[in-house]
Amino acid sequence: MRPIQMVDLKKQYHHISDEINKAVLDVLESSAFINGPAVHEFSENLAAYLGVKHVIPCANGTDALQIAMMALGLKPGDEVITPSFTYIATTEVVALLRLKPVFAEVDKQGFCLDPEQLEKAITPRTKAIVPVHLYGQPAPMEEILSIAEKHGLHVIEDNAQAIGAMYHFENGKSSKTGSIGHIGTTSFFPSKNLGAYGDGGAISTNDDQLAEKMRMIANHGQQKRYYHDMVGCNSRLDSIQAAILKIKLEKLDAYIEARRAVADYYDQAFEASEKIKTPWRAPYGKHVFHQYTLQLENVDRDGLQKFLAEKNIPSMIYYPVPGHRQKMFDTLDNETVDLPVTDWLTKRVISLPIHTEMDKDQLAYITQSVLEYVHN
Ligand SMILES: *Cc1c(COP(=O)(O)O)cnc(C)c1O
């Protein structure tokens, strides 16, 4: 059996290496390393894929969040609501911009912002909400948008883990995640569902003015060269990564189906176990399974991880420390923040290997091993 990895980037590359190698060599030959034609082409293709008017490429998913927040014209101390149960980048940029991250509770079954708890976190200083489509599951956007509208708040979707996921509205309309809020941000970190061979990120929006402003912010606040209208940063997707991503975007839907097939296999294998709760699939959306994350009931999680590791099966805890308990936010008076669901999940989740290249032997071995430990 092929060694099991959380993500098998090498095998995926080997399937597409002819195309990728040619595209990379073309960029090398053109020597248009920065802002070459591939950057523009990929951005246009991604805009069409997401169904948005504008895609602004940038250096990584963290920058995408930062640029989006800079474009909202917020003032120091303004509050931005995010889940605590997310990757640190979501909240870190809020603090970096001297804004105040306010942690809201997530829903126990879906892992995303709980609309009821979100509304309770709103104060007169709240200016924006950043829902995260965690593990590839769309957050309940319809409810989040209606709360945002009611209170006049901006919505930035952190779509780093869910590119390609679909949201179905009550009126029958469907939209890709990242195209629903005022702004969507994503990451092309190699292990993400649409991964580059290095760093990359992008911002999506239907708002012409925000798009223009974010383009300028990502480029030192300039529209005309050497005339700088606002303080920005330097955040670019390079041409080699764009050329690679252009090819991989064409395969994204097939990659998503491969991930969903792995999730189906796991779901079935664990269906009968009362100690394993398989991921909820929200009826309002299509999950793209960036991670396959179980909730364990009365199982020694450390013991399970160790048992699996001895059998050469990797597993991960996303994330062991929630945002409101991170040292970097010690100054925020988070002692008063009470997020029982987040704390509960932090102790009970475990993510199993999931990627586009898994075979039945690996899946059988993983599921049998998990069940062997859990039911012995
Ligand atoms: C990966 C990730 C990011 C940051 O992306 P980078 O490209 O690593 O900067 C932000 N938010 C979430 C939820 C992520 O998973």
Ligand as a Chemical Component Dictionary entry (heavy atoms), coordinates in Angstrom:
data_LIG
# 
_chem_comp.id                   LIG 
_chem_comp.type                 NON-POLYMER 
_chem_comp.pdbx_formal_charge   0 
_chem_comp.three_letter_code    LIG 
# 
loop_
_chem_comp_atom.comp_id 
_chem_comp_atom.atom_id 
_chem_comp_atom.alt_atom_id 
_chem_comp_atom.type_symbol 
_chem_comp_atom.charge 
_chem_comp_atom.model_Cartn_x 
_chem_comp_atom.model_Cartn_y 
_chem_comp_atom.model_Cartn_z 
_chem_comp_atom.pdbx_ordinal 
LIG C1 C1 C 0 -5.130 28.823 4.905 1  
LIG C2 C2 C 0 -6.067 29.763 5.531 2  
LIG C3 C3 C 0 -5.854 31.152 5.535 3  
LIG C4 C4 C 0 -4.562 31.801 5.138 4  
LIG O1 O1 O 0 -4.021 31.447 3.950 5  
LIG P1 P1 P 0 -2.456 31.646 3.657 6  
LIG O2 O2 O 0 -2.382 31.550 2.182 7  
LIG O3 O3 O 0 -1.732 30.572 4.368 8  
LIG O4 O4 O 0 -2.065 33.004 4.146 9  
LIG C5 C5 C 0 -6.839 31.968 6.051 10 
LIG N1 N1 N 0 -7.973 31.461 6.557 11 
LIG C6 C6 C 0 -8.215 30.144 6.591 12 
LIG C7 C7 C 0 -9.511 29.654 7.154 13 
LIG C8 C8 C 0 -7.265 29.242 6.098 14 
LIG O5 O5 O 0 -7.520 27.927 6.156 15 
# 
loop_
_chem_comp_bond.comp_id 
_chem_comp_bond.atom_id_1 
_chem_comp_bond.atom_id_2 
_chem_comp_bond.value_order 
_chem_comp_bond.pdbx_ordinal 
LIG C1 C2 SING 1  
LIG C2 C3 SING 2  
LIG C2 C8 DOUB 3  
LIG C3 C4 SING 4  
LIG C3 C5 DOUB 5  
LIG C4 O1 SING 6  
LIG O1 P1 SING 7  
LIG P1 O2 DOUB 8  
LIG P1 O3 SING 9  
LIG P1 O4 SING 10 
LIG C5 N1 SING 11 
LIG N1 C6 DOUB 12 
LIG C6 C7 SING 13 
LIG C6 C8 SING 14 
LIG C8 O5 SING 15 
# 
